[in-house]
Amino acid sequence: MSLSPLEKKTSTHPDPALTWKCSVCGFIITREEPPKGCPKCGSSSAEFLLMKPYEQFTYDGEKFDILLINGSPHRANNTGYLLDRAEDALRSKGVSYRRYNLNEYTLDQCWCCYSMKAEFCTYPCRNAEDDMPAFHKLLAASKAVIVACPINWNTMSARLKVFLDRTTCMQNLFHLKKPGLTEGKIVGILVCGHEDGAIKTAMDINLHFQQMGFVMAPFGIAFRTHGAQFNSKTDAEFFRNDELLVTQINGVVNNVIALMQIDIESQLKGKLVPVSE
């Protein structure tokens, strides 16, 4: 598993003047320990990271099987819990993976070069200054992707939408009559939320991957919602005590692995006709 350089923090650091940043809203505070909660957005202390000078994220080239993406603005809340359980399932099966919480990385909005000139939407992406080029390489290197996302107004989070928008340069390879990098790879999707919109959220996410040639694993979606009749403060307790949710996540992980292990990516290579918007 790969962690952000900001992931590691210590409560015994000798310097009392540490600067912490809320990874959700950007609130900054200098003190020995992160605050118990963010006074600006209400996030828990787990969302605070030690501030360090920005270093562009790079992919080291080491091989792995499954890419885990946390598309929530909260890296350590309910969506993070879904991926925690997915990690448990992957470790139990001895499958290699890498997990990334998108709110720890710098992802610029898509420049929409395609709307100016189709040939300007290229791979590698023309925006080489943020962390997305490394994620492009990770998508190309992995055999499968499992995406976890909360429901935000009946669709995916804005953070995940920016991430998926930035995969346009990979999708556009097909339109430019160039070899694709993603067709035949596998995708599984995990969704949680307070109330309605889980299936639509999953389908919205899947559409982006389908346009890149990914194949949805059979029974490849797990979702749970709590309900509008409950206070959202109780969601975390609900999800963490829901045995059905764990069973469903284990099932999606199993099904992604099963499809990955028959290597349909190699079997489909050269046989697919790209039909993509």
N, C-alpha and C positions, 0 to 999 in steps of 0.2 A: 504494500500500500504506500502511496506517495502522499506526503503531507506538505503543506505550505511551510516555508521557512518561519512563518509567524506562528505556527501551530504550537511550538514548544514555549512554555512559560513556567516560571518557578515562583513560589511564594517565599522562598528564602534568599532571594537575590539581595546582595548587600547594599545595593544602591536604592535609597528610598525614593529617588526622583525618576520613577519609571513612567513612561507615557503610554497610555492604553487608548485604543480606538475601538469604538463599537463598529463591528463589521456590518451592521445593518444600516445605521443612519449616519455614521461618521463622527458621532460625538467623541470628543477627545478629553482625557483627564490625566493629570500627572499625580501619581501616588504610588505607594509600595505595592498595593494589591488592586486588582480591578474592582470596581464598585459592585455591590450585590445585585444591582439592576441598573439599566440605563435610564437616567432621568429624562431623556429626550424622547425615546421611543418605547420604553418599557421592557426591552429585551433583557434576558437574564445575563448574569456575569459570564456565562459560557460563550457569549457572543463577542467578548472583548479579546483583542489581540494586542500584543506588544507592537508598538510602532517601530518600523525599521525603514531605512532608505529603500526605495523601490528598486527591485531587480527583476528584469523581465523573466517570466517563467519560460523554461525550456524543457524539452523532452529529451531524456538521456539515451533513448534508443533501445533500452532493454525490453525484451519481449515479454508479453503478458497476454492473458486471454480476454478478460472482461473489464470494460471501462464502466465505473460507477459514477454517475453524475447526480449531485444534489442540487436541484434547481431552485431551492427555496432561498429567500432572503435571510432566513434564520438557519444557520448551519447546524445548530445544536438543539433544535426543537423537534416537532413531530415528524417532519420529513426526514430529518437526520436519523430519527429512531427507525424509520423504515429501512434505511440503508445500513444501520447497525445490524439489523436482523438479516439483511441480505448478506452482509459480510460474514455473519455466523454460518450461514448456509454454505457459502463459498469455501470457507475454511474447512468445514466438515467434509467437503467433497474434494479438498486438495486442489482447487482451481485457482490459478493465479489471477490477481485483479489489481486495479488501482482505483482509488476513490478520490474524488475532488469535489469540494464544496465551492460552488461558483462565487459565492459572496466573498471569498478570500482572494479573488483574482480581478485584474483590471481588464474589463471587456468593453471596448467602445461599441457604440451603435454602428450598424452596417451603413456604409457610405452610399449604398444603392447605386454603385457604378453601372450596374446593368441598365438602369433607366436612362443613362446617358448614351452609352455604347455597349452593346452586348459583349463585345470582345474585351471590354475593360474589367469585366467581372472574371478575374483570372485566379488560378491556383498556381503558386501560393497567393494568398490574399494581398492586395495592394497595401492594406494597412498592416505593416509588419512591426508596429511600435508597441502594441499591447500584448496581452497574454494569449490571444486567440490562435495565433499561428502554431503554438505548441499543442493546443487542443485539436487543431486540424490533423496534426501528425499522430496524435493519440487515437483519434477516430480511425485513421487509415491503418494504424498498427494493430488495433484490437480486433478480435474475432466477433465480439458481441458487446452491446451496450445495454446497461440497465439504468433507466432514468427514474428518479424519484422527484415528485413535484407536488406542491400544495395547490389547492383550488383557489384561484383569484378571480372573482366575478365570472364564474362558470368557464374559466379557461386556465391556462398555465400562468405562472408567475411572470412578471415583466423581465426578471433576470434570466429565466430560461428562454424566453422569447428572443431576447437579444442574442443569447448564445446560438440558438437555432437559426436566427436571421444570418448570423455570420457563417453558417455552413453553406450559404448560397454559392460561394465560389467552388465548392466541391460538387454541388448539384449541377452547376453550369458547365462542368467538364463535358457532360453528355451533349449539351447544346453546341459546344464548340468542336464536337467530333473528336474529342480527346479521350484517352483511356480513363475510365472511372476508378475511384479508389475505395468505393463503399458498397458496390452492388453485391448482394448475397450475404452480407453480414446480418447478424441477428439483433433484434431489439426486444426488450421487455420493459414494462412501464409500471411504476408504483405510484399511487395517488392517495392523498389523504386530505381531509378538509372538515370544516365545521358542519356544512350542510350539503346542499345539492351541487351537482355539476361534475361529479367524478368521471363518468364515462365520456362526457364531452371533452373534458380536459385531456383524458388519455387519447382520445381520437385526434384532437388537435395536435398533440405531440407526435403521434404516430404518422400523421400526414407528412410532416417534415421529413421523417426518416424514410417513409415509403418513397418520397420523391427523390431520395438519394439511393434507392435500390435496396434498402434494408428489408428484411423479412421479419414480420412479427412472429414470435414464438407461439405455438399453439397454447391456448390458455395463458397468454402472455401478459395479462393485465391483472393486477391486484389493487383493490381500492377499498377504503373504509371512510365513512363520514360519521360524525357524532349526532348532530341534529340541532336545528334552530331552537328547540325548546330548552336547550342547555346553555349555560354560560360557557363561553369559549375557554375560560380559565380551567375548566374541568376536562378539556379535550386531551391534554397530555396524559392524565391519569387513565382516561378511557382507553386510549390507544395502547398504553403500556400494560394494560391488564386484559387486553382482547386476544384470547388464544386463537380465534379464527383468523385474525390479521396475520399472526405469525405463520399459521398454516398456509394461508394464501401466498405470502411472500416466499416461503419455502417452495411452494409449488411453482411459482414463476421462475425462481432461480433454477430449480430442477429442469424445467421445460426449456429454458434458454440453453442450459448446458447440454441437454439431450440433442437439441437441434445443432448446436455448435460442434458437438463431437462427431456428427456424421459428415461434417465438413461440406455443407451445401455451397459454401462460398466457392470452393474449388470446382465442385460439380457443375455449378451454374456459369462458371467463367467462360465467356465467349458465346454463351447461348441465349443471353437476355437481350431483348430489344428495348432500349430506354424509351419510356413514355413518361415524360416529365414536363411540368409547366415551366 
